[in-house]
Amino acid sequence: MEKKQQIESLRKELREHNYNYYVLDDPTISDYDFDMKLKELQALEEKHPEFYDASSPTLRVGGEVTKNFNTVAHGQRMYSLENSYSKEDLTDWEKRVQRILGDIEVEFTCELKYDGASISLTYEDGVLIRAVTRGDGFQGDDVTTNVKTIRSVPLQLKENYPAKFDIRGEIVLPFEGFAKMNEERIENGEEPYMNPRNTASGSLKLQDSALVAQRPLDCLLYGIVGQNTGIESQWQMLEKARDWGFKIPSIAKLCKSTDEVLDFVEQWDVQRHDLPYETDGVVIKINSLQQQEELGYTAKAPRWALAYKFKAERVSTVLNEITYQVGRTGAITPVANLEPVLLAGTTVKRASLHNADQIAKLDIREGDTVFVEKGGEIIPKIIAVDFTKRKADSNPTNYIPECPECGTELIRQEGEAQHFCPNDTGCPPQITGRIQHFISRKAMDIEGLGSETIELLFAKGLISNYADLYTLTMKQVMPLERMAEKSAENLVAGVEASKNIPFERVLFGLGIRYVGETVAKKLAKAYKNIDALMVANILDLVAVDEIGERIAQSVVEFFGNEKNVDIVDRLQSYGLQFSLSEEQLQNQTDTLKGKSFVVSGVFETVSRDELKKLIENNGGKISSSISSKTSYVVAGDNMGPSKKTKAEGLGVPIISEVEFLGMVR
């Protein structure tokens, strides 16, 4: 018992020293003394393995090797943020917020947007149990072993924390540590790393956690997700999370107006260059969590937050050549091949030219000196031409008339910005692009298959569409370049396992134009199975919530093509999921079909999210704002007074939580 107490006492002391040094930046012990105490603890733990603790400070040194990072679904989706670049964008956002919330006071929390690798940390009973990368927002990679080596990530929290919650933030690499890493690489004759952000992201996927422990990574946190946290505002969350032991950046401001927000943005657009980390903007959030719930989310981003990006960096370089890429839908994208130039920490060699109109509008020509900018987009773009440096023999750009891959004459439909290659069944990039989309993470997520392997399988004549994947054998795959027996085995097994992927993701994987993830889910929920969807007409489809005429036309055209129908029939015969599961259908009814609901306030019997799910599962539609088309307002405690006034003015019935539950039960 004495040894156990000694071990626990050392652990507690080292956690406190670690917090003082890495979170508060206020060390109370020398590095030498800390190391001596850590070695003492390591020796005691080795002698007494019965007192093992997953949150021990000794685990910070790493040593575990992870060969494969497991994919883990996020408890709640990690959304992207809507970007803004001007006062007008900010004002428009505020108007949208007030339109939903009504005429009530709104406060904003402003925090710097740190440029790192997004992470979600899960804590249970104060102990870190999981760290997951953002991934596609729905699921990411489990990198717990590597994240445990980051000293500013608490393995054991301080007092008064919720029983279970997730906290989101960024893994960053400070400039000073990044510079030291590159000094060492140059001394060793190695290529230096390009920028801190990519290096931080790459560090999380290193297989040896001991190597991660050697890197000076930091973790800055900004948002808690969970039930019953006792938190009522974003500002309160920042303060409480600090108390629990998290490293929460001190640069934040509670603002009463958008003018105060803009003052904060302008201040840090200048002062950010003095910070130890990369920052690229300010994140503005509605402070009240209740108001955040009222506002909800779009398909891609929260309505209650906005990323105000700092002015984009701009450089000039020479455009050597314009080439053309063919996408999986046949869309042609012109690409500027540039003289390599350093921009925002990365070497840029290519930039998107978008379409023929953009080229004509800017009068972009090969040989021009152009200005390149990297704003909110990942891919840089040309924003202007330096006409003072244009050569006298320069010729205007003539957009190509034929597909660069198959020679088919390009078409451009009325109202479309892009040219298209109509040879969808004979143009190689379209064929391989559709198969690559089908196997992608958000669709079939087939392990052991990548873009290069798809290209190889197509080149060897083993596949010509995604249904062919399900006829591949080990014997066919083994002779392929760089394909060992184990790799071939994984590929065939991955294809077989994909037969369990749910209907909505299979539908998304088919690659119907304009049918993204969200639309695929809505169509799957509305039609329940592929057979019903295949015979739907345009009028039927546009009656589905958020399905417009363009999407409807595309769906009808896709299933009107006999080749597509044959492929779907083959996929069905191979056992893919082309209907909602019994579990999904179990709670589905048409009780609320044709009815639109606005949810407002705080609820007791069910959570707000559960209430919304009940509406959708019973065929109803959820709207964020009240209009004459609203069927009911479901009102909880603290319903916004302006919403109540508007509902009463329009004659929209206001029902309680109990009354609503009576409708669906």
SEDO-234128 format. One record per residue (C-alpha): z, x, y; residue in three letters. Coordinates in steps of 0.001 Angstrom, whole numbers, plus 524288, in hexadecimal, padded with zeros to 5 digits. Layout:
ZXYala...
This chain:
800008000080000met802EC80B7180908glu7F51C810E18074Blys7EF2B8037F809E2lys7F6D78025B8168Egln7F2B98102881A6Cgln7E46580CEE817E1ile7E4F68000981F5Aglu7EC0D8068582AAFser7E1AC8112D82B9Eleu7D6C38072182B00arg7DCD47FF31835F8lys7DEC080B4D83E6Eglu7D0D98104483C41leu7CB0A802D183F39arg7D23E802CF84C38glu7CDA9810A484F92his7BFCA80CE984BA0asn7C048800DE85489tyr7C591808C985FF4asn7BB078132785E81tyr7AEB380B7685B2Ftyr7B1367FE3C8617Fval7BA10800FE86D15leu7B4E580EDC86F4Basp7C31B812CE87172asp7C77581C288667Fpro7D60E81E1786461thr7D4E9828F585A31ile7CCBE83559858E3ser7C0E8835AC84FDAasp7C7BA8400684792tyr7D400837C6845B3asp7CBB982BD784265phe7C4278338983821asp7D0B8838C483223met7D67382B13830E7lys7C9A08261A82B1Aleu7C9BB830F0820DFlys7D7CF82DCC81DA8glu7D42381F8681B86leu7C84D8235281330gln7D0ED82BBE80A69ala7DAEA820DC808B4leu7D056816C7805A0glu7CA3A81FAE7FB68glu7D76A8213B7F4AClys7DA78812AD7F593his7CDC580AEB7F35Epro7D6057FED87F061glu7D82C7FD787FF14phe7C9767FCB380232tyr7C60A7F55580EB7asp7B7F77F21C8127Cala7BBB47F33E820E0ser7C1D1800D081FE8ser7BDE180A6582ACApro7BA1C8144F82038thr7AE1080C2181CF6leu7A83B80FBE82A2Carg7A35281CCB824B6val7996B8160981BF1gly7948881B3880F0Dgly78FA380EE580854glu7811780EA18053Bval77984801CE8066Dthr76C43801F37FFA2lys7689A7F3ED802B5asn76DC87EBED80E1Dphe770397DDF9809A3asn76A9F7D2DE811AEthr775427C9C0816C5val773847BC8D81D85ala77A687BB3482A9Chis784B37B07582AFEgly77ED87AC7D83800gln771757B0DC83C91arg770617BC92845BDmet7673C7B77785035tyr75E977BF0B8597Cser7605A7BD3786825leu756BA7B764871B3glu752717C1D687B76asn751477C09488A33ser74C1F7CA098945Etyr74DE17C34F8A177ser756A97BAE98A9E7lys74D447AF998A765glu74F4C7B0D88989Dasp75E087B09C89A96leu75D547A4CB8A3A9thr754A379D6789A0Casp75E467A04988F16trp769AF79B5A8973Eglu7623978EC289A28lys75FB378CA388B96arg76E2878ED2888DBval77278785278936Bgln7688E77B2988EB4arg76F3777B108815Dile77D5977C8A885C8leu77C4777401891ACgly782517763889EF1asp78E4777E0189AB3ile7936878B5789E7Fglu78DD279699896A5val792CF7A496895F2glu78B0B7B031890F8phe78FB67BC3E889B4thr7874E7C82E88C62cys787407D3BB88302glu77E6D7DF808820Aleu774097DEDA87765lys775DF7EB1B86F45tyr769D77F00B86829asp76DE87F2D185A2Dgly76D867ED3284C77ala7731C7DF7884B7Fser77E327DDB0841D1ile786BF7D2AD83CBDser794717D622837F3leu79C437CCCB82F6Bthr7AB287CD4282F7Etyr7B4637C61B82655glu7C30F7C6C882878asp7C0CA7D1A083256gly7B93E7DA8082902val7AAD97DE4982A48leu7A4397D93B81E00ile795C97D9BD82194arg78C237DF6682B61ala77E577D9D682B7Eval772827DDBD833AEthr76B737D35E83B99arg75F7A7D386832A8gly757347C79383597asp762C87C03283B62gly764DA7B81882F0Fphe768207C37182611gln76A0F7D21A8272Agly76DFD7DE2F81F84asp77BF67E0C081B3Basp77F5C7EDE482181val78E2A7ECC682058thr7901A7FA3B81A61thr788FF800D9825A0asn78F407F8B083069val79CDE7FBE482B62lys79A7480A0282F98thr798F5805EF83DF1ile7A620808EA8443Barg7A5A67FE2F84E86ser7A4147F39E8440Fval7B1DB7EF2284053pro7B40D7EE66831ABleu7C0FD7E730833EEgln7C3347DE9783FE5leu7CF2E7DD6F8486Elys7D7487D0E48492Fglu7D4017C27C84BA4asn7C5ED7C2AB846CFtyr7BF2B7B6E384053pro7BF717B63C83171ala7B0BD7B7F883032lys7A5C27BA65839EBphe7997F7C24483CAEasp798157CAD2848AEile78AB47CF5484D7Darg7870C7DB598552Cgly77EB27E795855FFglu77F9F7F48B84EE4ile77BF97FE9285948val77A7B80D3D85A43leu77FE0812AE8671Dpro776E481BD086EC1phe7802F8275B86D63glu781178264E85E94gly772678242485D90phe76FD38308986574ala778DF8387E85C8Clys772158334B85063met764E483771855CFasn769FC844FD859A6glu76DF68471984B85glu760DD8423B8465Aarg7594184B4484F67ile761DE856D184B72glu75EE7853A383D33asn750538533184010gly74FA28445683E5Cglu748C583A3A846D5glu75229833F9850BBpro755028256184FCFtyr74D1F81D4185973met7576A8140785F1Dasn7659D80FAF85CFCpro76288801A485939arg7597C804BC84DCFasn7627F80F9F8494Dthr76E328065884934ala7666E7FC2E8419Cser7619B80650837D7gly76F6380B91835F1ser773EE7FE738308Aleu76A247FF9082557lys76D9B80D6982114leu7714780D6B812AFgln77C6281752813FBasp7877F811F881C5Cser78CC081FD781E32ala78093822B98265Dleu782F98167182E6Eval790FE81AE6830C9ala78BC08276683707gln7840B81FBD84133arg78B1981BF084DDCpro787FF80D6684CB2leu78F7280366854A3asp790DB7F4A98534Ecys791487EBB485F41leu7947B7DD7A85C70leu791EA7D11C86430tyr7925C7C46785C8Egly79AF27BD6585296ile795F27B31E8491Aval79F177AAA08411Fgly7A74179E558404Egln7B51779CDB845AEasn7B5307A99F84D3Bthr7BD867A40685835gly7B39C7A8F686228ile7AE577A00D86CD3glu7A5947A908874DCser79D4E7B540873F2gln7A6427BC4387D98trp7B2307B8E28756Fgln7AAFF7BDC486956met7A8D57CB1686FB5leu7B73C7CC2987333glu7BC597C7AF865EBlys7B3047D05A85E4Aala7B81D7DC1086607arg7C5FB7D85286239asp7C21F7D7AD853D7trp7BD187E5BC8546Fgly7AE7C7E479856FBphe7A7087ED0C8606Flys7A29E7E35D86AD0ile79B487E94787667pro7A3337E848882E1ser797297E5CE88B32ile796817D70B88BEFala7980A7CCEF8969Dlys79B8B7BE8E89762leu7923D7B8658A149cys792DA7AB3B8A81Flys784867AAD78AC36ser777307B09F8A94Cthr7780A7B8188B628asp783EF7BF448B0BCglu77C517C17F8A422val771117C7A78ABB4leu77A927D06C8B311asp77F9F7D54F8A5E3phe771B07D7848A0F2val76DAB7DF178AD26glu77A077E7658ACBCgln778097EBA489EA1trp769557ED4589FB0asp76D067F90F8A813val779E97FD5D8A1F0gln7757C7FC32893AAarg7702980A0C8945Chis77E2E80EF18955Easp7826480825888BBleu7844480F7287BDBpro77B9C805D387461tyr76DDE8003987532glu76D5E7F30B87C1Bthr7616B7EAC687F16asp766D87DEEA8861Dgly771DD7D52F88823val775767CA3187EC1val779837BDE588604ile781387B3C187E5Clys786D27A68A881C1ile795547A9B288180asn79ABB79D1587B97ser7992679C7686CC7leu7996278DB286D5Fgln78DF478DF4876D7gln7871D797AA86DDAgln7886178DCC862CCglu783027830886B91glu7772778B5B86EC5leu7746478F9C860CAgly768617974685CA1tyr759A6796FC85CDCthr7525679B60850A1ala753A17A98885512lys75EA97AB3C85EC8ala76B4F7A5708641Bpro7695D79CE487018arg776467A1FD87574trp7726E7B046876C6ala767EC7B82687D95leu764667C69787D96ala760C37CB0988B46tyr758BC7D748888FFlys7590A7E2BE8925Fphe74C4B7E6E48989Clys7433A7EC3088E27ala73F957FA8188DDFglu7315D7FD5689130arg728D08094588E7Bval71A7680CAE89004ser7118781258885AFthr703438127A88173val6FD26807C587914leu6F4DF80F4086F4Basn6EF348042186748glu6EFE37F57186519ile6F0477F148856D0thr6F1B47E3D1850A8tyr6FB487DEFA84654gln6F9957D32583D8Dval705D07CB2D83AB1gly708C17C2A582ED3arg704217B6748361Fthr6F7767BD2683A28gly6FC127BF1784829ala6F6237CB3D84E5File6FF517D3B285669thr6F9B47DE7085F1Apro701FA7EAC785F05val7024D7F5AB86932ala7030780323862E4asn709CC80B9986D0Bleu70C0F819C586FFBglu71A0C81B1C86A8Fpro72460819538751Bval733518185887517leu7380780ABC87909leu745F98055D87818ala749E180FCC86E59gly73E4C80E8C86506thr730B98149F86468thr7269380A1A866F5val718E780B9B86145lys7145B7FD77860E6arg715BA7F1448692Fala7118D7E33086743ser706877DE0786FCAleu708F77CFFB86B14his6FB5D7CA0586C7Basn6EE0A7CA6C87341ala6F30E7C33487F41asp6FDB27CD5E88185gln6F3D17D87D88088ile6EAB77D1A488A31ala6F5B87CDDB89378lys6FAB17DBE2894C4leu6ECF77E1BC89322asp6F1F37EB2D888BCile6E8497F5668840Carg6E851800E287ABBglu6EB4980D7A88219gly6F38E8067B88C6Dasp700C180B6D890D7thr709A47FFD588E86val717B17FBF289173phe71F947F8A98854Aval72C477F10688538glu7365A7EDE587AD8lys73E057E1F187EF2gly7436E7D785875DBgly7389F7D99D86BF6glu739BD7E36B860E7ile72B6B7E73486283ile7282C7ED7486FB8pro71DE97E70D8784Dlys714237EB8788280ile717627E52088F6Dile70D637EB5489898ala702797F54989A20val7030D800E18A380asp6F5AB7FEAF8A99Ephe6F6E480B018B1FCthr6F52E812F28A576lys6E9DC80B3689F8Farg6DE028137A89C11lys6D104810BB8A2D3ala6C9D480E98895E4asp6D3E0804AE890E9ser6CE527F8B4889E0asn6D4837EB1188925pro6DA697E73E87C04thr6D2157DE1F873D2asn6DA497D6C1869F5tyr6D5587D88D85C0Eile6CCC27CD3D85724pro6CF4B7CF8C84891glu6DB267D1B283FEAcys6DDEB7E05983EEApro6E1AC7DEBA83094glu6D7B37D58682A80cys6CCE77D459834CAgly6CE0E7C58283624thr6CAB97C01784396glu6D72B7BD2E84B22leu6DA547AFB185079ile6E2BB7AB7485BD8arg6E6EC79D4A85BE8gln6E8AF795AE86870glu6F6577979886DF7gly6F8EB7A39786570glu6FBAF7B0CE86BB5ala6F7CF7B8C085FC2gln6EB5A7BAF58583Bhis6EBCA7B81F849A0phe6E4C17BC9683D6Fcys6E1A87AFFD835D2pro6DFA77B741828E1asn6ED6B7B46482426asp6EA4F7B5D38159Cthr6E1D27C20B8167Fgly6E7AB7CA5E8216Dcys6F0917D4BF81B21pro6FB357D597825C4pro6FC7C7C6CF825B8gln6FDF57C67C816EFile707EF7D1778163Fthr70EAE7CC92822A9gly711097BF3281C96arg716807C56D81035ile71F2D7CE7D8184Cgln724367C2AA81FC7his726BD7BB8B812EBphe72F3F7C69A80D7File736747C8F981A61ser745297C80981B90arg745707BACB82245lys73C297B51D8182Dala73C467B919809C1met743B77C5ED80BF8asp73DEA7CC697FFD5ile7455D7D8C37FC76glu73D1D7E45D7F849gly731407DFF78001Cleu72D3D7E55A80D4Egly721547E57B81623ser71BEE7F2168105Aglu71D157ECE780279thr716157E05980662ile70AEE7E85A80C42glu70A327F0557FFB9leu70A607E46B7F6C1leu6FF8D7DE357FEDCphe6F7547EAA67FF2Bala6F83B7EBAD7F053lys6F3CB7DD9E7EECEgly700917D9117E8B0leu703647CEAD7F2FDile6FB0A7C6D27FC6Cser705527BCC180093asn714057BAFE7FF6Etyr7131B7B2B67F316ala70D987BEA47EC0Basp71ABD7C5747EDA6leu720517BC9F7E30Etyr7167F7C1557D8DCthr7195C7CFEC7DAC5leu71E237D7467CEC2thr724EC7E4647CCC9met718857E95A7C627lys710577E6477D25Dgln71A167EBB57DC12val71E537F8507D539met711B3800347D7CEpro712AA7FE137E688leu7152F809C37EF4Cglu723C180CFA7F121arg7277D802277E797met73155807087DD90ala735C37FE757D230glu7422F7FA497D930lys73A967F6B97E597ser730EB7EEA77DDBEala73C1E7E7F47D6BEglu742BC7E4AF7E3D2asn736017DF517E94Fleu733807D6137DDEBval741E47D20F7DDAAala741C97CFBB7EC6Egly735F17C6C07EB38val73CA97BF2F7E04Dglu7495E7BDF17E820ala741FA7B85C7F3CEser73F8E7ABED7EC09lys74D5D7A7F07F00Casn74AA07A8C27FEB6ile74CD479B30804E6pro741BA79232808CEphe74292794168179Aglu740C37A2DC81633arg7357C7A13980C93val72F257980981676leu730FF7A2188213Cphe72B667AC8E81836gly71EA67A50381662leu71AED7A9BC823F7gly7163379CE2829B6ile712A679F97837D0arg71D5179B7384195tyr726EB7988E8366Fval732157A1EA8390Agly73F9B7A1F3832D3glu744FE796A083AD2thr738EE78E0783921val738BA790D482A72ala746E778C3E82961lys743EB77FB8830E8lys737F977CB882889leu73F5677F9081BECala74A6C7769F82017lys7412076BC782471ala7381C76BD38188Etyr741887709880DEDlys736607765D8059Aasn7290877CC6806D5ile7217E77157800C8asp725E07681180B8Fala722C47721F8160Dleu7152B774F0810B1met710B4766D48126Eval716FF764C781FD3ala70DAC7619F82AFCasn70EB6765B083936ile7154C758FA83D71leu71FA375A7A832C8asp722497688C83665leu723C6766B184518val72E1175C578423Bala736C37675183CF7val7406876CBC846E8asp73A7B777E784EF4glu72D74777E78479Bile722737777385187gly71409774AE84FF1glu7103D7831684F0Darg719937857C843A2ile7159F778B883D13ala7072777C2083E1Dgln709B0789938384Eser71149783FC82CABval706A0779EF829D3val6FC0A7846982AAEglu7038978D8B821A3phe7050978364816E7phe6F73D77E7D8195Egly6F22B78B9881484asn6EFD878B07805C0glu6F2B57999080403lys70033797E280A19asn702F078C0680182val6FEE8793BA7F557asp7083179ECF7F90File713727954D7FB54val7108D78ED67EE24asp7111779C2C7E7A8arg71DF279F7C7EE49leu723957928C7E998gln71F45795887DBB4ser726217A2BB7DC76tyr7330B79BFD7DF8Dgly7351479E047EE33leu73DF2794757F571gln7357078A2F7FBEBphe73FC077FCC7FE3Cser74D6177F4D803F9leu7580B782557FA25ser760BD777A47F492glu76BE977D1A7FC9Bglu763CC77C0A80917gln75F4576E52805B9leu76CD4769BD801EDgln7715E7676980FE3asn7641D7637081584gln762207555B819DFthr759A774DEA8238Fasp7655B7466E82910thr7635074BD1836D1leu7547C74D1D8366Flys74E6274AC2843BAgly75B5674C3184AD6lys75E5B756EE854BAser76C3975BE18573Fphe772EA763F3861BBval77FCE76A1785D76val789D876CD686803ser79823770E386816gly7A1FD7760C85E30val7A3D976F6F850F1phe7AF5176E378478Cglu7AAC97697E83A1Bthr79E987720183909val79A1277DC5840D1ser78F0077C9184A86arg785BB783F08414Casp7896577B1E835D9glu786EA76F2E83E3Fleu7795D7741B841FBlys7767377716833BFlys77A327692283013leu7709E763F883A38ile7658476C5E834EFglu768D0769CB8268Easn767F175B438293Basn75AB775C1882FF1gly75F5D75BEF83E12gly75B017649E8493Clys7641976CBA851D3ile7612076E0486045ser767E5776AF86A30ser7667A76D70875B8ser767A175EC5877DEile75B68756F087AFFser756997490487991ser7520E74CD486BD4lys75FED7506086781thr76505746AC85D61ser7737074A9B85DD3tyr77CB5754428641Dval7873C7589D85A7Dval792BF75BA08635Aala79EC0763BE86039gly7A9F576833868DBasp7A66076E83875EEasn798DF768808768Amet7922D76C9388321gly79417761FC88D9Bpro786187633D89279ser780FD760EF884AElys78949754C2883A5lys7843474FE8890BFthr776177529388CD6lys7779774BD287FA0ala77DBA73FDF88608glu7733473FAC89080gly7686873FBB88634leu76F7A7361887D70gly770A973FD887247val77BB873BFA868E7pro7871E7459F8688Eile78D99745DA85B2Dile7998274D0B8560Bser79A02756C484AEFglu7A00274C5084216val7954D742778456Fglu78AC774C8784278phe790CF7502183552leu7910A7419983220gly782457412F8345Fmet77F5574BC882A4Eval789AD748ED81FFCarg
